[in-house]
Amino acid sequence: MAAKKKRAGVEWVGGLVSMPAYVTGEGEPYRPEVLLWMSGDGLVLGTTTAKPGEAVGAAADHLRSTIERPMIGRPHAPARVRVASPTLAEVLRAAHPAIQIVCAPTPEIDTVFASMRERMDADADTEQTYLSDDIGAHAVASFFRAAADVASYSVIVV
């Protein structure tokens, strides 16, 4: 039998937020949702990304895996989890009856995602390149010429 996880007398904050960027190349473009668990002192303990509408269904299992393997610290279960979404709260209550699930504002989640959006906006302004100290323009040009040659071959399967 597995050892029980220590139950911390603290609150975790959970939230589900749509990312500002779109995922393309997988059919219809969509904004991924990020499910995030934070400790009461603001440390991110777990995250997962999903297609819109899928994260709520996976939330109970993801909370369980975050309790068992947090990104920071030892495995532990919170005494209480606060989420802003009534739907998310309902899903968590059904799967985690030993944890008090509270539906209330989660400004901590908003702060974390605002910081992420700022970082993404700053990264978007950075010029993207295939070049580096080890890879020069000649090597990149050669790679793309070779890729174009491969793409032009016709393959006949008999």
N, C-alpha and C positions, 0 to 999 in steps of 0.2 A: 504494500500500500504506500502510495506517495505521501511524503510529509506534507502536512497542511501549511499553506502560506501564512506568514505572519500578517495579521490584520493591523494596519496602521490606524491610529486614531485621527487620521487626517482626511481631508476632502481632496478628491481629484476633480478636475474640470474636463468635460468632454465637449466636443463640438464637431459639426459637419459644415464645411464651407465649400462653395464652388470656386474653383481656381479661375483667375482672370483670362488665362490663355486657353486656346482650343487645341484639341488633339485632332489631327487630320491623318489621312492615309488608312483609316480603319472604317471605311464607309462614310456615313454622315458625320461631319465634324461635331464634336461635343466638348463641353467644359467638364473636366474631371472633378469629382468631389473628393475632398480630403477629410478623413476622420482623424481626429487628434485627441490624445489624452495627455493631460498636464497634471503635475503635482500641484499642491496648494501654494508652493513657493515659486511656481512658474517654470519648472523644468519640464521639457517635453519628454514624456515617457514612452509614447508610441504613436505611430502614424501609419495610415494606409490610404491608398488612392483607389478609386473605383469609378466606373461609369455612372452617370446620373441615375439615381434611384436604386443602385445596388449596395451602397454603403450602409444604409440603415439595416438591411437584412443581414449584413455581415458584422454589425456593431457588437453584438453580444459575444460572438466568438473572438473578435479582435480585442475586446476588453479583457477577456479571459487570457488570451495570449500575452497581452501587455502586463497583466498581473503576474504571469509566470515568467516572462522574459522582458522586463522593462529595458528601455534603451540606456537608462542610467540607474544605478543602484541595484540592490538585491530584490529578488521576487517578494512582493507584498501586495496585499489587497487593501484598498481604501475602506474606511468605514462608511464613506458617503461619496457619491458621484453627482455632480451638478451639470445639467445639460439644459440648453435653451429650448430644444425641440420637444413638444409633447409626444410626438410619434417615437422619437429616439428614446425618451424616458420610458414609454410603455414597453418597448422591445427589451430594454435593459432590465426593467423590473421583473418581467416574465422569466428571464434567464438567470438573474442574479438576485434571488430573494434575500440573501444574507447581507446585501449591500443596500444601504438607504439611497434611493435614486430620487433626486430633487430636480424639479423643472423650474428653473429661474434664469435670469440673465447671466451671460458668460462673457463679460467684457475682456477677460484675459485671452480668450480665443481670438477676439477681434484684434487685440494688440499684436498677437503673434502673426496673424495673417496680414495685417497692415505692414508689418516688417518684411514679411515674405514678398508682398507685392512691390514694396520699394526696391528690394534686392532684384526682383525680376525686371522691373522697369530700368534699373541701372544696367543690368546685364544686357537688356535689349539695345541699349545705346552703344554697347561695346561692339566694335567691328569683329565679325566672325571670320575666321580664316583657317585654312588647312596648313598654313605655314607655321614652322616653329624653328627653334635654334638648330634642331637636328634635320629638319625637312625643309628644303628650299623649293623655290618656284619650279626649277627644272624637274625635280622628282615628282611634284604634284602634277605638272603638265604631262609627264610620261605616264603616270598612273591613269589619268583620264583618257589619254590616247589609247592605252591598252584596253581600258574598259569599253570605250567606244568600238574598238575592233571586235571584242568579244560579243558585244550586243548586236553587231551586224551579221554574225554567223547565223545561218539557218540550220536547224537540226531536224533531220528526218528520222523518225523512229519507225522501224518496220516490224 
